[in-house]
């Protein structure tokens, strides 16, 4: 099997075209399609897909084939992500020694997402995976059958430099894109927490995915693209495949010569929508317990809520039991009370006796007022 290598390429984007940028589709094909629809994506636009097309979602193969199909048009540029690259390596190097571990990973993926990339590949070849041996027995057939798909992934660039923007899934180690050629695909695609870890100030804006943007804020839990106007970085990953509140983000750059202030975005998720019937003002001094600060001490367990102490902030607060992972760690949670106006549409993430946790314009928080369910519309 061909494998991805570090490829740093330059692309000239014609003036007068919109540039749409997304990342981390992670098998969420319907999110991706709806985001394109919402932005009225058409042949006159340039679309950039900044890696991590497969895994951690219900339809990896569908997402991959859709991206391949789009790339044939000439106005679509896709880049490799760390999960795309790692999945290929896993399949290619799989032996008896690690088949059991991989099988257990498949079981977890099925439980969380209803499917796994390998299950989809094997099923299309007529295999049902119900043991580690099934993976080994199907491997050669899968590699041969999906030669086109794997070759496509292996051919994807790692870094794409345009006149004013640079695209890479994880991040860069040197301001000058070509100076990153010594870095491996994994170094460039799996640069965790790039926006906070890098000390570089880039000449051109670097647009990245990979690290869910909610991890960059320990006060407000939010999933919209993050703009760092000092370092010149835009982080895009709305958390598809890793967060319950996830959304896919699609940047809309009006023109290659647009300023960063002119950039907007659309987002898509599949969380049920409600309409607020009452206004609510935002609370002050909120806390966001993120995956990076999940450690807690359980002080008192209650029926619906428990009283905890959050280790990083030292704060004590009540958290719904549904958000407790165990006695020492908590899932992503916020005590923030959203700013809401009557008539606002929100995505309802959680409901309990003390209100709902909702997402309004990408920001997560509590809403205590009355609401009604939005009627399903087919668009
Ligand atoms: Mn990634």
Boltz pocket constraint, residues with backbone or C-beta under 6 A from the ligand:
constraints:
  - pocket:
      binder: B
      contacts: [[A, 52], [A, 81], [A, 82], [A, 83], [A, 169], [A, 189], [A, 209], [A, 210], [A, 211]]
      max_distance: 6.0
